[in-house]
Amino acid sequence: MKTTNILFWIVTILFAGFMLFVGYSEITLDPKGTAMMQQLGYPNYFTVFLGWTKILGAIALLVPANLPRLKEWAYAGFFFDLVGAAYSQIAVGGFNPQVLFMLVFFLFLFLSYYFYHRRRSQQLNLAAAR
């Protein structure tokens, strides 16, 4: 259980930290991010909206409270955000090897999700054993 906890927190902190960083740059309408979103055809108000959802989702993942439904929604939201980002890049610019870099974020998301469920089942088994 200790190894699962450590792996969960390492992967989740890295993923959530990245999402917090990206979310903040989207909320503040950083010129680099804004230019990319405009190239994809998205207006600034949508960029700010996505930034807030990323920040709220990252907080939901990092809060240690037992809120399984909220965490599931956060994981689902990040999945759809990453799929939408990859699809938008492919739709506008065609398949580009740079799009494969998105696999790193999918990997971190899925590892965090896997360890979240593994950790949760271990906690439930431990509680049932008492």
C-alpha positions as CSV (number, residue, x, y, z in Angstrom):
1,M,0.0,0.0,0.0
2,K,2.9,2.4,0.8
3,T,4.3,2.0,-2.7
4,T,0.9,2.6,-4.3
5,N,0.5,5.8,-2.2
6,I,3.9,7.1,-3.2
7,L,3.4,6.3,-6.9
8,F,-0.1,7.9,-6.8
9,W,1.1,11.1,-5.3
10,I,4.2,11.4,-7.5
11,V,2.2,11.0,-10.7
12,T,-0.8,13.0,-9.6
13,I,1.3,15.9,-8.3
14,L,3.2,16.1,-11.6
15,F,0.0,15.9,-13.7
16,A,-1.9,18.3,-11.5
17,G,1.0,20.7,-11.4
18,F,1.2,20.8,-15.1
19,M,-2.6,21.4,-15.3
20,L,-2.3,24.2,-12.7
21,F,0.5,25.8,-14.7
22,V,-1.4,25.6,-18.0
23,G,-4.7,26.7,-16.4
24,Y,-3.0,29.8,-14.9
25,S,-1.5,30.7,-18.2
26,E,-4.9,30.4,-19.9
27,I,-6.7,32.5,-17.2
28,T,-4.1,35.3,-17.6
29,L,-4.3,35.0,-21.4
30,D,-0.6,34.4,-21.8
31,P,0.3,35.6,-25.3
32,K,1.9,32.2,-26.4
33,G,-1.1,30.2,-25.3
34,T,-3.6,32.7,-26.6
35,A,-1.9,32.7,-30.1
36,M,-2.1,28.9,-30.2
37,M,-5.8,28.8,-29.1
38,Q,-6.6,31.5,-31.7
39,Q,-4.8,29.4,-34.4
40,L,-7.1,26.5,-33.4
41,G,-10.1,28.9,-33.8
42,Y,-11.1,29.3,-30.2
43,P,-12.1,32.6,-28.7
44,N,-10.4,34.1,-25.6
45,Y,-13.4,33.5,-23.3
46,F,-13.2,29.8,-24.1
47,T,-9.5,29.8,-23.2
48,V,-10.3,31.4,-19.8
49,F,-13.1,28.9,-19.2
50,L,-10.7,26.0,-19.9
51,G,-8.1,27.5,-17.6
52,W,-10.6,27.7,-14.7
53,T,-11.7,24.1,-15.3
54,K,-8.1,22.9,-15.3
55,I,-7.4,24.7,-12.0
56,L,-10.6,23.3,-10.3
57,G,-9.9,19.8,-11.6
58,A,-6.3,19.9,-10.4
59,I,-7.5,21.0,-6.9
60,A,-10.1,18.2,-6.9
61,L,-7.3,15.6,-7.6
62,L,-5.0,17.0,-5.0
63,V,-7.5,17.4,-2.1
64,P,-6.9,14.4,0.1
65,A,-10.6,14.2,1.2
66,N,-12.6,11.1,0.3
67,L,-14.6,12.6,-2.6
68,P,-14.8,9.8,-5.1
69,R,-17.5,11.3,-7.4
70,L,-15.7,14.6,-7.6
71,K,-12.4,13.0,-8.4
72,E,-14.1,10.8,-11.1
73,W,-15.5,13.9,-12.7
74,A,-12.1,15.6,-12.6
75,Y,-10.5,12.6,-14.3
76,A,-13.2,12.6,-17.0
77,G,-12.9,16.3,-17.5
78,F,-9.1,16.0,-18.0
79,F,-9.6,13.1,-20.4
80,F,-12.0,15.1,-22.6
81,D,-9.7,18.2,-22.4
82,L,-6.7,16.2,-23.6
83,V,-8.8,14.4,-26.3
84,G,-10.2,17.8,-27.5
85,A,-6.7,19.3,-27.5
86,A,-5.2,16.5,-29.6
87,Y,-8.2,16.4,-32.0
88,S,-8.1,20.2,-32.4
89,Q,-4.4,20.1,-33.3
90,I,-4.9,17.3,-35.8
91,A,-8.0,18.9,-37.3
92,V,-6.3,22.2,-37.9
93,G,-2.8,21.3,-38.7
94,G,-3.1,17.6,-39.8
95,F,-1.2,14.8,-38.1
96,N,2.1,16.2,-36.9
97,P,4.7,14.3,-34.9
98,Q,4.4,17.0,-32.2
99,V,0.9,15.7,-31.5
100,L,2.5,12.5,-30.2
101,F,3.8,14.5,-27.2
102,M,0.2,14.5,-26.0
103,L,0.7,10.8,-25.2
104,V,2.9,11.9,-22.2
105,F,0.0,13.7,-20.6
106,F,-2.4,10.9,-21.4
107,L,0.1,8.5,-19.7
108,F,0.3,10.6,-16.6
109,L,-3.5,10.9,-16.5
110,F,-4.1,7.2,-16.8
111,L,-1.4,6.3,-14.3
112,S,-2.9,8.7,-11.8
113,Y,-6.3,7.2,-12.4
114,Y,-5.0,3.7,-12.1
115,F,-3.2,4.3,-8.9
116,Y,-6.2,6.3,-7.5
117,H,-8.4,3.3,-7.9
118,R,-5.8,0.8,-6.7
119,R,-5.2,3.0,-3.6
120,R,-8.9,3.3,-3.0
121,S,-9.5,-0.4,-3.2
122,Q,-6.6,-1.1,-0.9
123,Q,-8.1,1.4,1.6
124,L,-11.5,-0.2,1.4
125,N,-10.1,-3.7,1.8
126,L,-8.1,-2.4,4.9
127,A,-11.2,-0.9,6.4
128,A,-13.3,-4.0,5.8
129,A,-10.6,-6.1,7.5
130,R,-10.9,-4.1,10.7
